[in-house]
Amino acid sequence: MFVPFETLPANSRVWVYTGQRAFTKNEVETIHGLLLPFCRQWEAHGHPLQSSFSILDNHFVVLAVNEDFHNPSGCSIDSSVGVLRKLEEVTGIDLLDRSRVPFLINGKIELIPLAHLKIQFQNGILKANTITFHTMATAKHQLENWKLPAENTWLAKYLPTTAFTH
């Protein structure tokens, strides 16, 4: 059963999917056109799931479920991945690729491949204060402050270390 995203409790379970590029107006309409009916009928073992979705920064699709109402099952989560695959097919936008990390660079969201992170930080293209997005958020309240400097995330391990001198 679909409910407005803002009415879901803060502890609602979320899944964040990153688009490989910003969505066009038509793609946003397509996303709404597929996710709204999906959320209206989404269920787990015959029980309706109180669910919603949101598009953040015109680049991220967030699917959410109120687990206080009913928990999603493995099969229901699989069905959500199915609708995301359908979105990919219809729009041509990859949403399930987790091998790229989104950063806010010069006011634009850019996706950097995991394999390039270390060199990007070493070369100063990415810095400790470069904003990234907490796409691994699992609860709705984590989206309130989901834009974070890289140094405050798991990406800190890629930051160059400074040599200590005595």
Protein Blocks (a to p, Z undefined) as FASTA:
>chain_A
ZZdfklpcfklccdddddfbdcdfklmmmmmmmmmmmmmmgceehiacddddddehhlac
cddddfkloccdfklmmmmmmmmmmmmmmnopafkbckbccddeehiacdddfklmmmmm
mnomacfklccddfkbcbfklmmmmcccfklmmklmmpccddddZZ
